[in-house]
Amino acid sequence: MPTTLPALAILALLGVWPTQTSSDWPQWQGPDRTRISTATGLLKEWPATGPAVVWTAKGLGSGFGSMAVAGDLVFVQGTRDRRSVVIALHRADGKEVWSKALGASVSNDQGPGPRSTPTVDEDRVYALTENGDLACLKTDGTAVWQRNILSDFGGSQLRWLVSESPLIDGAHLVVSPGGRNAGMVKLDKMTGETVWAATALSDSAGYSSVVAADVHGVRTYLTLTASAGVGVRASDGKLMFRYSKAANRTANVATPVFSDNTVFFTSGYGTGGGLLDLTVRNGEVAATERYFTLSMKNHHGGVVLVDGYLYGFNDSILTCLDFATGRVMWRHRSVGKGSVSFADGHLYVQSETNLVGLVEATPSGYREKGRFEIPDKGLSSWAHPVVSNGRLYVRNQDTMLVYDIHE
C-alpha cells in the first residue's frame, strides 16, 4: 500500500510543497532538456563494484520512461492492474507516497507500459501515457485535468507507442499528437484547453520530445516528427522549417540539440545527423544545413553537447564530435549501445544490456572511470539515467536503484 509520510502530509494540508532547487532533474533530459546536471563534487572514479546503493524501489510496473526528481519527490510512470500510472516516491528513501492511474496500459512487441518521463512544474506534475492520455496532477496526486491527445487531435497510435514527454513553456504545455493539421499543439497548462494547433504540420508523431529555443529572439519549438526535424513558431504554431535529411521512416527518437542559433537533428537506421544554422527574417526562422554526418546515427539514447563537443552513441559506438564541424574526435565501444547524460565533467552512459559506465567528457580520447551491472529484467534497459544532488538514479522496468556518487 502507498505510504503517506508525515512531513508530506503536513505540507499537503498547508498547501505548500518543497521548492525545486538547481540540482533537481524535474523533467525529461533535466532542467533545460539538455541532459546536463548542475551537480558538482561527484566521484571522479567508481569502485570496482560500482557506487554504493542508497535505496531500491520495486513494484513500479513495466515501463521504459525515465525519472523526474524535484523537491522531496521522485516521479516515474509504470503499470499496475493493466492501468498506466504515475508514482511518487520519497526522495530520501524511495518509499511510495502515492500512485495515480491515468488510463489503460497498452503493449507492443517491445513490452508494455509508459515510455515517457513526467514533467514537474512548481506544484504540478504532467504525464503522458503510452496510450495518449495526458494528465495534470498536483504533486500530492490530486487530479487537475486530463485529455487524450490522440482522440482529441486525430493522432494515430505509434508502432512502439506514444513516447513523448510533455514540455512546459511558461504558461503553456506543448506536445505532438501527430494529427492532421495538428502535428504539434500548445495547451493552457492550468486548464488543458487548446491554445493553438500547428495547422500546416500534419506529420505523424515521432518518438522525440519538443525543446524550446530562442532563435534570434523568435521563440521556437523544435522536434523530430515521423518525417522530419521541424521548427514551429511558439506564438502561433506556424511551421517555419522542416529538415527531412536527418529523419528515417522507422523511428525518430533523439531530442534535438539547440545551441547558439543552431540545431542538431539525428536518427538511426542508417541515417545520421545534421547541424542547421538558423536565421530570422520577418519574424520567421529559416534553416540552412552546415553539415551532415554519418558518424552520429543515434537510435534512441540521445546526444549531449558539452563545451563545444557532442557525445552520443553512433549506433553502438560511443562517439565524440566537434559540434561546429562534425569532425570525429574519437570512438569507443564503451558499455555498448545506450543513453548518455552529463554531470561534473563526466558522461554517465547506460547500455541497453544493463551496464552503467562513467566516462570523462573530453575530446582528447575515451577515458573510462568505472562501470557496473544493473539487474537484468529480460527487456532492454532503455530508461535514461538521471544525476541529481549527488545521486545517480537508474530505472529498469519495475525497479529503481539510487546510487551515492558524491565524493
C-alpha positions in Angstrom: 0.0 0.0 0.0 1.2 3.5 -0.7 2.8 5.2 2.3 2.0 8.8 3.1 4.9 10.4 5.0 4.0 12.7 7.9 6.1 15.6 6.6 4.5 15.4 3.1 1.0 15.2 4.7 1.6 18.3 6.7 2.8 20.2 3.6 -0.3 19.0 1.7 -2.6 20.3 4.4 -0.8 23.6 4.3 -1.0 23.7 0.5 2.8 24.1 0.4 5.3 21.9 -1.4 9.1 21.8 -1.3 10.8 24.3 -3.6 12.7 22.9 -6.5 16.4 23.5 -6.5 19.0 23.9 -9.2 20.2 20.4 -8.6 16.8 18.9 -9.4 16.1 17.0 -12.6 12.4 17.9 -12.9 11.7 16.6 -16.5 12.9 14.7 -19.5 16.7 15.4 -20.0 17.0 17.6 -16.9 16.3 21.2 -16.0 16.9 22.6 -19.5 16.3 19.5 -21.6 20.0 19.3 -22.4 20.9 16.1 -20.5 23.2 18.2 -18.3 23.1 18.2 -14.5 24.5 21.1 -12.5 25.6 18.8 -9.7 29.2 19.1 -8.6 31.5 17.3 -6.1 30.8 13.9 -7.7 33.1 10.9 -7.7 35.8 11.0 -10.4 36.2 7.3 -10.4 33.9 4.4 -9.2 34.8 1.4 -7.1 35.2 -1.9 -8.9 31.7 -2.9 -7.7 30.1 0.5 -8.5 28.9 3.3 -6.2 27.1 2.4 -3.0 23.3 1.8 -3.3 21.3 4.4 -1.2 17.9 2.8 -1.8 16.0 0.5 -4.1 12.3 0.8 -5.0 10.5 -2.1 -6.5 6.9 -2.7 -7.8 6.9 0.2 -10.3 5.5 -2.0 -13.0 6.5 -2.2 -16.6 7.8 0.8 -18.5 10.8 2.4 -20.2 10.4 6.0 -19.0 13.0 7.9 -17.0 12.5 9.8 -13.8 11.8 13.4 -12.7 13.4 14.4 -9.4 12.0 17.6 -7.8 11.8 18.8 -4.2 11.3 15.9 -1.9 9.8 13.6 -4.5 10.8 11.3 -7.4 8.2 10.8 -10.1 8.1 7.8 -12.5 5.5 6.1 -14.7 4.6 2.4 -14.7 1.8 -0.1 -14.9 -0.5 -1.7 -12.3 -3.5 -3.8 -12.9 -3.4 -3.1 -16.6 -3.5 0.6 -15.9 -0.9 3.2 -16.8 0.1 5.0 -13.6 2.2 7.8 -12.2 4.0 7.0 -9.0 5.6 9.4 -6.5 8.4 8.2 -4.3 10.0 9.9 -1.4 13.4 11.2 -2.5 15.2 10.3 0.8 14.4 6.6 1.0 12.3 5.5 -2.1 9.2 4.8 -0.1 6.0 5.2 -2.1 3.9 8.3 -1.4 1.1 7.9 -3.9 0.2 6.5 -7.3 -2.5 7.6 -9.8 -3.9 5.7 -12.7 -4.4 7.7 -15.9 -5.9 5.2 -18.3 -5.5 1.8 -19.9 -2.0 0.4 -20.3 -1.1 -1.0 -23.7 1.7 -3.1 -25.1 3.6 -3.9 -28.3 6.4 -6.3 -29.3 9.0 -4.5 -27.1 6.9 -4.7 -24.0 4.1 -2.9 -22.1 4.0 0.3 -20.2 4.8 4.0 -20.4 7.7 5.3 -22.4 7.6 8.9 -21.2 9.0 10.9 -18.3 6.8 13.1 -16.0 7.3 16.9 -16.1 7.2 18.7 -12.8 6.3 22.4 -12.8 6.0 24.1 -9.3 3.2 22.2 -7.5 2.0 20.3 -10.6 3.2 17.2 -12.4 2.3 16.4 -16.1 2.4 13.0 -17.5 1.6 11.4 -21.0 0.9 7.7 -21.2 1.8 5.2 -23.9 -1.9 5.4 -25.0 -2.0 9.2 -25.3 -3.6 10.1 -22.0 -2.3 13.5 -20.9 -2.9 14.5 -17.3 -2.1 17.4 -15.0 -1.9 16.4 -11.3 -1.0 18.2 -8.2 2.3 16.9 -6.7 0.2 15.4 -3.9 -1.6 13.2 -6.6 -4.8 15.3 -6.9 -6.2 15.3 -10.4 -6.5 18.7 -12.1 -7.3 18.0 -15.7 -6.9 15.2 -18.3 -7.5 14.6 -22.0 -6.3 12.2 -24.7 -4.1 13.8 -27.4 -4.7 11.0 -29.9 -8.5 11.2 -29.9 -8.7 14.9 -29.4 -6.4 15.8 -32.2 -6.8 12.9 -34.7 -3.4 11.3 -34.0 -2.7 7.6 -34.6 -1.0 5.3 -32.1 2.6 4.7 -33.0 4.1 1.3 -33.7 6.1 1.4 -30.5 3.6 3.5 -28.6 3.4 7.2 -27.6 6.8 8.1 -26.1 7.0 11.9 -25.8 7.5 13.7 -22.6 5.4 17.0 -22.3 7.2 20.3 -22.5 6.1 23.1 -20.1 7.0 26.6 -21.6 5.8 29.4 -19.4 2.0 29.3 -19.1 1.7 26.5 -21.7 2.2 22.8 -22.4 3.4 21.6 -25.8 3.1 18.1 -27.2 3.0 16.4 -30.7 -0.2 14.4 -31.3 0.7 13.8 -34.9 -2.9 14.6 -36.1 -3.9 16.1 -39.4 -3.4 19.9 -39.1 -2.3 19.1 -35.5 1.2 17.7 -35.7 2.0 19.9 -32.7 -0.3 21.6 -30.2 0.0 24.2 -27.4 -2.3 23.9 -24.4 -3.0 26.1 -21.4 -1.1 24.2 -18.7 -3.6 25.2 -16.0 -6.7 24.1 -17.8 -5.7 21.8 -20.7 -7.6 24.0 -23.1 -6.1 24.2 -26.7 -4.3 27.5 -27.4 -3.3 26.5 -31.0 -2.7 23.6 -33.3 0.1 23.7 -35.9 -2.3 23.6 -38.9 0.5 23.4 -41.5 2.0 20.4 -39.8 0.3 17.0 -40.4 3.3 14.7 -39.8 2.7 11.7 -37.7 4.5 11.9 -34.4 7.9 10.6 -33.8 9.3 9.3 -30.5 11.1 12.6 -29.8 10.2 15.3 -27.3 9.9 19.1 -28.0 12.5 21.6 -26.9 12.0 25.4 -26.8 14.6 27.7 -28.2 15.0 31.4 -28.7 16.3 31.9 -32.2 17.5 35.5 -32.7 14.6 36.5 -30.4 11.9 34.2 -32.0 10.6 31.6 -29.6 10.7 28.3 -31.5 9.6 24.7 -30.8 11.9 22.0 -32.2 11.3 18.3 -32.5 11.7 15.3 -34.8 8.4 14.1 -36.2 8.0 10.7 -38.1 9.2 12.5 -41.2 11.5 15.5 -40.4 13.1 17.8 -38.0 10.8 20.8 -37.7 10.7 24.3 -36.3 7.3 25.7 -35.2 6.8 29.3 -34.0 5.7 29.4 -30.4 3.4 32.4 -30.7 1.0 31.0 -33.2 2.0 27.4 -34.3 3.3 28.4 -37.7 5.5 25.8 -39.3 8.7 27.7 -40.2 11.0 25.0 -41.5 11.4 21.2 -41.9 14.5 19.1 -42.5 13.9 15.6 -43.6 17.5 14.5 -44.2 18.2 13.6 -40.6 14.9 11.6 -40.3 14.3 8.0 -41.1 10.9 6.3 -41.8 11.1 3.8 -38.9 11.7 5.6 -35.6 13.0 9.1 -35.0 13.8 9.3 -31.3 16.5 11.7 -30.2 15.6 15.1 -28.8 17.1 17.9 -30.9 20.2 19.8 -29.6 19.9 23.6 -29.8 22.9 25.9 -29.2 23.8 29.4 -30.3 21.2 29.7 -33.1 22.0 26.2 -34.5 20.1 22.9 -34.1 21.3 19.3 -34.5 18.9 16.5 -35.5 19.9 12.9 -35.6 18.4 9.5 -36.0 19.4 5.8 -36.5 18.5 3.1 -39.0 21.4 4.1 -41.2 20.5 7.8 -41.4 22.8 10.2 -39.5 22.7 13.7 -38.2 22.8 17.3 -39.5 23.6 20.7 -38.0 21.5 23.6 -39.2 22.2 27.3 -39.0 19.1 29.2 -38.0 18.4 32.7 -39.2 15.4 35.0 -38.9 13.7 37.2 -41.4 10.3 39.0 -40.8 9.8 37.1 -37.6 10.2 33.6 -39.3 13.1 31.2 -38.8 14.8 29.6 -41.8 17.3 26.7 -41.6 20.4 26.1 -43.7 22.4 22.9 -43.4 26.0 23.4 -42.3 27.0 19.8 -42.4 25.6 16.3 -42.5 27.4 13.3 -40.9 27.1 9.6 -40.9 29.1 9.5 -37.8 26.2 10.1 -35.4 23.4 7.7 -36.3 21.7 7.9 -32.9 19.0 5.4 -32.4 17.3 6.1 -29.0 19.9 7.1 -26.4 20.2 10.8 -27.2 23.2 13.1 -27.5 24.7 15.8 -25.2 26.6 18.9 -26.0 29.5 19.8 -23.6 31.9 22.6 -24.2 31.6 22.5 -28.0 31.7 18.7 -28.3 28.8 16.4 -29.0 28.7 13.0 -27.3 26.4 10.1 -28.1 26.2 6.6 -29.5 26.6 6.3 -33.2 24.6 3.0 -33.4 26.5 1.1 -30.8 29.8 3.1 -30.7 30.1 6.0 -28.2 31.4 8.9 -30.3 32.7 12.4 -29.7 32.2 15.0 -32.5 33.3 18.6 -32.9 29.8 20.2 -32.8 30.7 23.1 -35.1 32.3 21.0 -37.9 31.1 17.4 -37.4 34.7 16.2 -37.2 35.1 12.9 -35.3 37.3 13.3 -32.2 37.2 9.7 -31.0 35.0 6.5 -31.0 34.8 3.7 -28.5 32.6 0.7 -27.9 32.3 1.7 -24.2 29.4 -0.1 -22.4 27.5 -0.8 -25.7 24.6 1.0 -27.4 22.7 3.1 -25.0 22.0 6.5 -23.5 24.1 9.3 -22.1 23.8 12.1 -19.5 26.4 14.6 -18.2 27.5 15.9 -14.8 30.6 17.4 -13.3 33.0 16.6 -16.2 31.8 13.1 -16.9 29.4 11.2 -19.1 27.0 8.8 -17.4 26.3 6.1 -20.0 23.8 3.2 -19.7 23.7 0.4 -22.2 20.5 -1.4 -23.2 22.2 -4.5 -21.9 22.3 -3.5 -18.3 25.7 -1.8 -18.0 26.3 1.6 -16.5 29.6 3.5 -17.0 31.4 6.7 -16.1 33.4 8.3 -18.9 35.4 11.5 -18.8 33.9 14.1 -21.1 37.0 15.2 -23.1 37.6 15.4 -26.8 41.2 14.1 -26.3 40.1 10.4 -26.0 38.0 7.8 -24.3 38.7 7.6 -20.6 36.5 5.2 -18.6 36.4 5.7 -14.8 34.3 2.7 -13.9 31.3 0.5 -14.7 28.8 -1.8 -13.0 25.9 -4.0 -13.9 22.3 -3.5 -13.0 19.7 -6.3 -12.6 18.6 -7.9 -15.9 14.8 -7.6 -16.3 14.5 -9.5 -19.5 13.9 -6.4 -21.7 16.2 -3.7 -23.0 17.2 -1.2 -20.2 16.1 1.9 -22.1 15.3 4.3 -19.3 17.9 7.1 -19.3 19.9 7.7 -16.2 19.4 10.8 -14.0 22.0 12.7 -11.9 20.7 14.9 -9.1 22.1 16.2 -5.9 24.9 13.7 -5.6 22.9 10.7 -6.6 22.6 8.6 -9.7 19.1 7.3 -10.5 18.7 4.2 -12.6 15.4 2.7 -13.6 15.0 -0.7 -15.2 11.4 -1.8 -15.6 9.8 -2.3 -12.2 12.9 -1.4 -10.2 14.7 1.9 -9.4 18.2 1.9 -7.9 19.7 5.0 -6.5 23.5 5.3 -6.0 25.6 7.6 -3.9 28.0 9.3 -6.3 29.1 12.2 -4.1 32.8 12.5 -3.3 
